[in-house]
Amino acid sequence: MEESMKLGEVEVEGVKLAYREAGYGRPCLVLIHGALGSSLSWIHQLKMAECGGLRALALDLPGHGGSWDVEDGCETIADLAKLVEGFIEALGLEPAVLVGHSMGGAVALTIAVQSPRLVEALVLANTGAKLGVLKEILEGLEHDYERAVVELIAPMAFSPSASKELVEASIKEMLMVPQRVALRNFKACDSFDLRGRLGNVEAPTLIIASSDDKLTPVKWAEYLRDNIKGSRLVVIEGAGHASMLERPREFNEALANFLRGLSRPPGLSLNERS
């Protein structure tokens, strides 16, 4: 982690949420990781913010990274969305560009629908309007957590071209998430379905998918594109589910191109700091 990246903490509804921050100025990105992830899922995007004239904050959802777990609540995507809304408001980040991966994409999409005033734009990476989870994954997480992560989830999450080092490091990070938190998150994903409300998304939207993603296939991204007005889809070749880690250059290029297209004062470019 670069020294210029800052670690922070904010309390939202009695829950302490940890986050990593890099860069300054506008636009302001709020990076929301998926199940079994953390703020470190966004290390390459935080590095991009350091030199790209923008501000980025990657939070740890409850029970992940440095954030507190909760005894009750956070059972649904809507519960997580409410906490992230509180995070945005507590730090005065609105309107922000929400960048969500997998479960984090469902959270970002929910906020865009129910609290559009908080959202300047939306980036949905490797996610869908409905996130069904395989029965064997849910059962595995409940009865043999480590095996489910190593033998079921990881092989589906990464492209065959992903480096051995990345896969091993990612599995280690996944297993740091408590079993109860992982199972709660995957159940929340399994019950998530926002297909009937995509027409309510007003924010400019970029959808990122990966050719080798077996967990959230390209057809899910195509459904988002076809049902969110004005959205655009970028498919990253040779990447699996963790596109921002497996193909960071391509991911960041798609993100930067999208950000350049957002409405800004004349003369302000992505590489200029305000």
N, C-alpha and C positions, 0 to 999 in steps of 0.2 A: 504494500500500500504506500502510495506516495505521501511524503510528509505534508504536502499542501492540502491533502484531503482531511477534512475535519470529522470528528466523531461527536455526535450530539445525542440528546435525550429530551423527550418532552412527555408530559403526562396528559393522557386523554381519557376521560371518563374513568379515572382511577387506575389506568393501565400505563405503565412507563414504556414508551416506544423508543427504541434506539434507532439511530440513522447515521448514514455517512453522507457527507456533503462535499461537493467540489464545484469550483468555478463561481462566477457571479454575473449579475446582469439578467437580461431577458433574451429568450424565453426561459421560464423556470420549469424544469422537468421534475416530476415526482415518479420515481421508479418503483414498481410494485412487483415483487417476486412471486413465484408460484409455490405450490405445495412442495415441501422438502427443500426449499430454497432459502435464501437470505439476502441481505443487502450485497453480499459478495458476488451474487449472481450478476451484478451490474458493474463489475470492476472495470471493464473496457469502456463502458459508457460514462462512468465517472471520470476516467482518464481523458475521454473526449471532451468533457465539460471543462477540464482544466485549461485547455488551450483553444477552445472553440467559441469563446465569448458567450457562454450561456451558463446557467446555474442548474445543478442537478442534485437532488436529494433522494437517496435510496433508503427506505425504511425497512426495518425488520418487523414483520407481522407478529402478533402475540405467539409466544412459544418458540420463536425462531431467533437465531443470532443473539443479540443482547437485549431483546425485549422480554418483558414479563409475560408469563403465561396467565391464563384466566381460569378461574374455577367454573364459572358459568358464563354463557354467552359465546359468541364467535362460532356458533353452530352452523350458521348459514353464510352464504356469500354476502347477503344483505347486512349481516352483523359486521363483517369485516369492512364492508364499504362505509358503514357508519363511523367506524374507527378511523379509517383513512380520511374521511371528510373532516373529522375532528383534528387530525394531524395537519391537514392543509390549512384549516382555519386558525389553529393555535399558533402556527408559524407565519401566518399572513402571506401565504403563497398564492392565493387565488387572484385571477384564474391561472391555473397551471396546465401544462401539457402532461397528461397522464399516460405513462408508458407501462403497460401491464403484460406480464408473461404468464401464460397458462391460467392458473387460478387467479393470478394478479390481473390478467386481462378481463376475467369475469368481474372482478372487483371494479376495475376502471370503467367497464361498460355499464355496470350498475350505477356508478356515480354519474356518468354522463346522462343517463336516463332520468335519475331522480333528483339530481342537483346540478343542472347544466350551468348554473352561474359560477361554479367552481372550476369549470373546464374550458380552457382555451382551445385545446385540440386533444386528439385521442390517438394513441398508437397501441394496436392490439397484436401481440406477438404470440404465435403458436397457441391459439386459443379458439374458442367457438361460442356461439350463442347458446348452445347446450353442451354440457360437459359430462357425458356419460362415462362411467368408470367400469372396467371389466370386473365381473363378479369375483374372479380369482385373485385380483389385486386387493379388493376390499377384504376378502377372507384371509389372504396372506398377511396383510398388515395387522390383522387382529390376532392371528394365531402363531405366526412365525415372521416377526417383523424384519429381521436382518435378511432372511432368505427372500422375502418379498421384494425388498429393495435391490438386492444383489442379482437375483435370478429372474425376476419378473419386470421390475420397473426400469432398471438401468439398461438392459438389452433393448428395450423398446424406446428408450429416451434418446439414445445416441446413434448417430450415423455410423455405419461400418468404417468410415474414413476418419472418425474421431480418434485423437491420439490416446494411447493407453494411459498416459500420464493424466490427461484431462478426465478420463472416465474414472480412474482410481481416486483422484482428488475429489471429484464430485460425489462419488459414493461415500467417501469419508464424511463429507459435509452433510449429505442426506441423513446419515445415521446419527448425526448429532441432534437431529430433531426428535424430541420425545415421541414414543410410539402413540400415546394418546392424542398428541397434537396432529401427527400425520394422519391418523385414522379419522379424526374430526374433520380435517381439511379435505380429505378425499371423499368423505361422505357429503360434505358441503358441495363439492364439485359435482358429485353424482346427482344431486337434487337441483342443480342450477339449470334454469331454462328461461332465457329472455327472448326467445324467438318472436314472441308476439309483440315486443316493444321496440324492435330495432328501428321502426319508422319514427320513433321519438328522438333518435340521436341527431342532434343539430350540429355538433362540433365537427370540424374538419377531421377526417379519419384516415389513418394509414393502417393497413393490415399487412402483417409480415407472416409468411408461412415458410415451411422448409420441405424440400423434395423428399427427404428421408424420415420425416416425422411420422412415427407410428401411433403416437398417443393422441395428437390432434392433427389429423391428415389435412392435406390441401383442400379437399372438398368442403371441410368446415370453414376454412378461410374464404372460399369462393361463395359460400352461403352468406357470410358476413358482407362481402363486397356487393353481392347482388341485392342486399336488403338494407344497407346503410347508404342513404342518398349521398352521392358525390364522393364516396370513399374510393381509395385505390389500393390495389394489392401488389405486393412484391413477393415473389417466391425465390428463396435462397437455395441454390443448387448445392447438393452435397452436404447439407446440414440436417441434423436431427431435431429433436424437440428443443434442445437448449441452443437455439440459433445465435443468441447474443454471446455465448461462450465458444461455440464451435466455429463460427464464421464471423468474428467481431468486425473485421474490416468491411465486409459486405453489409452487415447489420447497420453499422455506423454510417455507412454511405447512404443507405436507404433512409435512415433517420435524419441525417443532415440535409438531404435533398428535400425531404418533407418539411423540415423546419424552415428552410429558405423560402418555401412557398407560402408560409403563413403571412398574414397582413401585418406589416410593420411600418413605422415611420420611414419616409423616404431616406435613402442613403444608408440604412442600417442593414448590415450583412451579418451572417452567422459568425464571422470571424472578428467582428467588432464588439467591443465591450462598452456597455452603457453604465 
